[in-house]
Every structure is written in C-alpha cells, then in structure tokens.
Amino acid sequence: MKKDYDFSNAKPGAVVSATGKTRLTIMLDNDVIAAFRARAEESGKGYQTLINEALRNALLPEAAPVTEASVQRVVQQALKSVLKQGVDAG
C-alpha cells in the first residue's frame, strides 16, 4: 500500500455509472413505498426496480384511461369494419 495517494483528478459520484438511468429525488407516500418494498421482498427484485416497472407499464397505450373520445374511436372503427364486411358480402 502506498503512503500517499493523489486524488487531484478524482471525480465525485458512484464508482460504477448507471447507463440509461438518471438519479433524482421524488417524494412518494409512505404507504406506496411500503407496498413496493413488500412486493420486492416477495419477488426477490429491488423495490426501485418494481417502481420503474410500474411506471413503464403505466406508459403503455393500453394502460391509458378510457375516455369518451377513445370509446367513440373504437366504436367507429368497429362500425367501419362491420359495414365493409356487409358491402363485401353483398
């Protein structure tokens, strides 16, 4: 072991950089954290990983809330399909 070390070019922070991740501070309700920690203990994954997965799933198009506009769009598409099948059959 050396007697002296030169830290003049040292950089603060984690030794291993987390590629594709951003460190931030957010406030979450205690019950939310407790629920994710409990799930993490059961699943063997980290609670932050589970929170990330939940957020990612919430971004999926099928997770979007049902609105009047979305229902109208689905009904219009279904009607077009039914009408087209009727015209093709006749």
Protein Blocks (a to p, Z undefined) as FASTA:
>chain_A
ZZbdcfklpceddfbdcehiacddddddfklmmmmmmmmmmnopafklmmmmmmmmmmpm
klpccdfklmmmmmmmmmmmmmmmmmmmZZ
